[in-house]
């Protein structure tokens, strides 16, 4: 049996509210997972939350609540948003779960037994924000630590360290040969440069309980807990069934691993996911062909009053709340915009006017108008298949075939915005077809009955294909379109089934209802 398509996202840190970046990553992964199912693949989609760490403990202490209570409370906000946005995952990871703790401690014991861990006392600079020790290589050319590290303090501590440097040479070869694949390819240079820094740097993988109690205990030295990044990264295999305990309900690890798409933001590419994680796997004994594929997405930035792009941050007051957007403009508008107006892997500036414009233009005006006119013209009558072909109907079929091919090629490369452009291309062709043939006039001339029948069949058949292609991005809207077309096959239609003739001779369509009502902004 072939392995399942395994897609996983970075797990979110629930020390605050989910933001637009969280929403984009989960929607992107959800779209990819749904597309893979449409393509006939078995899919397992894993996501979740990373609940340990110093920042969680500090926030709980500041609020006067138990840290476990804080983690559960904030986790509910993420769960609620994913449900609202239609993000349907198969596996949910919470790093406080017993299954995860069992796996992390088993890995720590193995690495200790292999001599991959050692204990030493150091005096180093420490980033409170990133919960990470820093070296002089992290300083700017002026000799300072950049603002990305936040507050930096000096700490003298005894801790456990992982021999990361022993795996740097292997990692460099794995990245250069694409054994450890990083997509898009232009992100590889960042990793290659970072590997040079890892060649003589090991990773501190513990924190003393005297300073941090909120973490997974080191099994062979109970005065320490596991470093949050070491703990969190293991979720990708622990919740996929790696080293699971007897009686666990977790999936079959061999059926899932390696991850086909490890969806992460560019901010956590280096060092966590491209340096720590593959070296950890290599030290555990994972072979070269068991390395995951990283799919790295860019940031959603904000536009300043001067029109310049700037990073979203609470301090600047430009953070976009996805829950608020979904409530005000609808889930379809938000899902469509977030994967339509960004090139996978690159940054984009969030622009509310473009969210409204894309929804009103491509969905309400183009696709919505096409569906409404198609169903209104059929008047719930029976469609008739004819041999009539004046060249225009053939051109329409060719346009659909080209759009389906372009859509599939784009989705295979996770280029969702390009795939949606391919859909819209055929929608525009169909609306042009209606304008050229004017079936509302053909209906007045009995001698044009075959031409009318061919025109009506072709636009309804096209709407059926378009709805199926749109399904991974807008599953609820796609279902509404297919319901109005009264296309209800006994089993789900797969991409391979998209052959001309889904609607049979004599098929009756339903009554049109607005699927994409225009977004109207009150004028002052």
N, C-alpha and C positions, 0 to 999 in steps of 0.2 A: 504494500500500500504506500502510495506517495505521501510525503509529509504535508501537513496543513500549511497554508500561508499564515505566517505568524507576524503580526504587526503589534508593536508596543510603542507607547509614548513615554516621554519623561514623566515621572510621577511628580505631582505638584506639592509644594510645601505649604501646608494650610496654616500659615502664620499671618493670615490676612484674607482679603477678599479675592476671588478669581478675577483676572483682568482680561482684556481683549486678546493678549498674547496666548493665555491659557485656552481661551475659546477657539482661537484660530487653529492651534495645534491639535486640539481634540476633534474639531470639525474636519480638518484635513485628513487625519487618520481615519475618521469615520467614513469619509467619502472614499478613500482608498480601499478600506475593508469592504464596503458595499459594492464597489466596482469589481473587486476580486471575486465576490460571490456571484455577481452578474456574469462574470467570465467563467463560471462553473467550478471555481475552486472552493475547497473547504477552508474556512478562515477562522483564526482565533485572534481576537483583538483584546489586548491587555492594557489597562491604565490604572491609575490609583493615586495615592498620596503618600508622601514621605513625612512621617509624623514625629521623628526624633530630632535631637539637636539642641544646641545651646540657645538659639533664638526662641524656640518654643518654650524652653524652660524660663528664660528671662521674661517673656511676655506674660506667662502664667503668674510668675512672681509679682510682676508689676500690677496685674489685675487682681491679685489675691485669690486666684482659683487654682484648683488642682490641674497639673499639666495634662493629664490624661483626659480630663473633662474638656479642657481647651481644645485638644486635638480632635475629640469627637464632635464638639460643637462646630468647629470650623470645617471639618470634613463634610458635614451635612450640607454646607453651602455649595461645595463643589459638586456633590451628588445631585443636589437640586438643580443646579445650572445645567449639568449634562443631560438630565432628564428633560428640561425645558427645551434645550437645543437639539433634541433628537439624536444624541450621541449614544449609540447602542454598543456597549462593549460586552465581551464574553467573560473576561476575567477582571476582578477588581482587587487591587493590591493595597493593603494597609500595612505599613512596616511594623506595627505593634502586634500583628497577628502571630500566633504560636507557630504556624507553619514556616513563616519567614524567620523567626528567631531560631528555630531548629536548624534551618538551612545555613544561616549565617554562622552559627556556632560550630556546625560541622565543618564548614569551610575553614574557619579560623584554626580549628584543631589540626586539620590536614596540612595547612600551610605551616603551622608551627612544627609539626612532625617532619616536614620536608626541609626545615631549616630556612624557610622563606621569611620568617619573622624574627626580630631581635629587639632587645630592650636597651635603651640608652637615655641619658639625661642631656638635655640641650637647653641653650638659651637662645630663643629665636623671636623674631617679630611675628605677631599673630593678628590676622584679620578677623575682627569680631563679626563683621557682616558675612564674610564667606566661610567662617569657621575653619580657617585654613592657615597653616604655618607658611611664612614667606621667607624667601632668601634674597640675597642681593640681586639675583637675576630678575626679581620682580620689581626692582626699582626703575624709575625713569632715568633718562640720560642725565637729569639734574641731580640724581641720587635720592629722589623721594619716592614714596609709594603713591601711585595714582589714586584718584578719587573712587575708582571702581572697587577699591579694597575697603572703603569706609574707615572706621576707627581702627588703628593699628597700635597694639600694645606689645611690650616686651614680656615674655614668659620664660621662666626657667622651670622645666618639668622633666620628670622621667616618664617615658611612654614606650609603647610598642611600635616598631617600624617594620614596613614591608619593603623587601629588597627590589624595589621598582627598577633601579638602575641595571640590574642583571638582565632585564628583558628589553632594554632600549634598542639594542642592535637588532634583535628579532623584530620588534615593532617597526623599525625603520624599513626593513625589507618587506614586511607585510603590507605596509601602506603603499610603498612604491610599486609593488607587484599587484595591488588591488586584492590581495588575499584578505586584507581587512579593508573593505570598501567604504568609501566616504562619498556621498552624493549631496549636491552636485559636485562635479570633479574639481571645480575651482576652490573648494574648501580644503583640498588636500595640502596646499602650500602652507596654510596656517598650522596644520598638524605636523608637517615635516620640520618646520622651524621649531616647534615646541618639543619635538623629540630630542633635539640637540641639548635642550636644557635638562631633559630627564636622564641623560646619559650618566650624570654624576649626582643624581638627586633621588633619595628614597622617600617613601611616603609614610608619614605618621598615621597610624590606623587606630589609635586609642585616645581617650581622654580620661584623666583621673576622676574618680567618683567624687573626690573632695571638691572638684570644680563643676562637674557635670554628672548628674545621676540619671538623666533622662536619655537612656540609650540601651542597647543590647550588651549585656555583660560579657566581658572576655572570659571564656569558659575555663581557661587555665591560669587566670590571674584576676580574681574577683574584685580587686581594688580599682578596676578600670572598666569603662564601657567602650563600645566600638565607635569609631569616628563616623559621623553621620553620612558622609559620602561613600565610604566603604560599605556601610550597611545598606544605603539606598540603592546603589548600583546593583546589588545582588538580587533586588526584587525582580529583575528581568528574567532570572532563571528560577528563583525560589517559587514564584507564583506560576511558573510554567511547569513545575513538577520536579525540579532538580533536587536530588537528595531528600525527597519527601518521606515523611514518616509513614509507618504502616497504618493503614486505615484512613489515610488522607484522601480527600475528595479532589485534590488538585489533578490537572490533566497529565497525560502521558508525555513526559519531557521529550522523548525521542521522536514523537509525532510532531513536535513543534519546532524544536531548535535545529539550526540557528535561526535567529530573527531575520525575516526577509526585509523588514523595514523597521528600523529603530528611529522613530520620529522625535527629534530634539531641536531645541532652539540653538542658534549659533553661539549664544552666550555661555552655554555649558558644553560646547564641543571640546574646548581646551581649558583645563587639562582633564576634567572628569571623564568624559565619554571617549575621548580619543587617546588618552595616555593611561590613566588609572585603569579603566575598565578592560581594555584588551590585555594589558599586562597582568591584571588579576586573573583573567580567564586562562592566559597562557601558563601562569604559575599553577593554576588548579589542574592543568593537564589537558585543556581543550586543544584540539588539533587545529591546524591552519584552516581546514575546510569547515570548522565549527565556529568561525568568527562571524558576528552579526554584520549587517549592512546598515550604516548610519545614513539617514535621510535628514539633512540639516536645513531647517527653514530659517528665514530672516526675521527681522523685527517689524512690528507695526509701530511706526513712529507717529509723532504728532506734528502739525504745522503751527509754527509760531505766528504771531500777528504780522511779522515781516515776511511770512511765506517760507521761511527756512524750516527744514525738517529738524526735529529735536526728539530725543528719547523721551518716552512717557515716564513720568515719575510723580509720586505723591507731592514732593516738594514743589514742583512746578505747577501742580494742579491741573495737569492735562491728561490724567488717566481716564480711559474710556471704560464704562461699565457695560459689559455685554448683556447682563440681565435687563438693564434699563433699556438698551437698544431693542432687545427682542420684544419687550413689552410694548414699546412705543411704535416700532415699525414692523414687527412680526418676525417670526423665526425664519421664514423663507427669505425675506429681504436680507437678514443678517448672514445666514449661511451662504447665500448666493454671492453676496459682496465679498465676504472674507476669502473665498477661493477663486473669485473671478478677477479681482483687482490687484492681485499680487502674483509675481512670478515665483514659483516654488524655489526656495533657496535664497532669494534676494529680499531686501527691505522694501517697504512701501509706507507711504504716509496715509494715515487714516483720514478720510475725507467724507464727512456725512453727506455732502451734496452729491458725491459720486455714488454713494450707497443708494440714495433716492433716485438718481438719474439712471443707474444701471437697472434697478428694479422696474422703474416706470417704462424705460425704453425697451429693454430686451425681454422682460417678462410680461408686464402689463400690456404694452403696445404691440410688440412683435408676436410673441407666442400666445398671449392671452387673446389678442384680437384674431389671430389665425384660428384658434380653437373655437372661439365664439362664432365666427363667420362660417366655419366648416359645419358646425352642428346646426346652426340656424338654417343654412342652405339645405341640409338634408331633411330638415323638419321631421326628424324621427322616422323617416321613411327607410325602405330597404335599399341598401347600396347594391349597385349592379355592376358586375365585371363585364367589360366589353373588349372587343379587339380594336377599338378605335385608338388611333395613334397618329397625331399630326406633327410629331416631332417634339412638341412641347411637353407631352406626358413622358416621352422617353428621356428628355433632358431633366425632368424632375426626378425620375428614378435614378439617373446618373448622379444628380446632385446629392441625393440621399446616400447613395453608395459611397461617394467621395467623403461625405461628412462622417459617416460611420467609420470608415477606414482611418480618417484623420483623428477622430475621437479616440479610437482604440489605441493608435500609436501614441497619442499624447498621454492617455491614462496609464499605459504600460511604463511610461517614464515619469509618472506622478506629476505631470504637467496639467493640472486641473483647469487652469485658466485657459489654456490652449484648447482643451477638450470642449469647454463651454463655448468658445469661439466657433468651433466646428458645428456645434448644435445650432447656434444662432445663424450661421451661414445658410443652413438649409431652411430655417424658419423664414429668413428674408427671401430666399428663392421661392418658397411656397406663397408668400404674400404677393410677390411679383407675378406669380403664375395666376393667382386669383384676379389680379388687376388686368392682366392681359386677356384672360378668357371670359371674365365677367359672367359667371354662371347665373347671376341674378337676371341677366338679359337672355341668356340661352334658355332659361326656363319658360320664356314667353313664346318660343318658337319650337313647335313639335318636330320640325325637321332636324333640329339640333339635339335630339334626345340622346343619341349615343355619345356625342361630344360632352354633353352635360353630365351623363352618367360617369364617363371617364374622369372628368374634372373632379366631381364630388368624391369618387372613390380614391383618387390619388391624394387629395388633401387629407381625407380621414385616415388613410393608411399611413401617410407621413406623420400625422399627429400621434398615431399609435407608437411608431418607432421613436419619435422624439421624446415621448413621455417615458419610455423604457430607458433611453439613454440618460435622461435627466434624473432618473430615480436615485442614483448614488448621492447626488447633491441635494435634491429636494424630494425625499421619499414620500412625504405626505401629499405634496402637490401632484406628484406623478400619479399617485393612487387616485386622486380626485379626477385627473384628466382621463385616466383609463376607465374609471367608473362612468364618466359622462359619455365616453365612446362605447360603453357597454362591452369592453374587452375584458372578459373574466375567464382566462384559460384555467383548466383544472390544475395545472402545475406552473410554477414560475417560469417565465420566458427568460432564457439565457442569451448572452450576446451571440452565440453561435446559431440561435434560432431566428435571428433577425433577417429573415429572407422576405422578399416581396411577396405579399399575399397572406399576411396575418389575418386580415379581415376577409371572411368568406363571402361569396356571392349570396345576396339576400340578407346580409348583416344589418341589423337595425341599431342606430345610434340613439343616445338619450338627449335630454334637454340641457342646453348650455347654462351654466351658472358661473359667475366670475371666480376664477381660481386665483388670479393675481389682481385684486382691486388696487387701483392707483393710489400711491401715497400722496395725499394732498397736504401741503403746508399752508396754514392760514397766513394770509398777507396782512402785514401791519397797516 
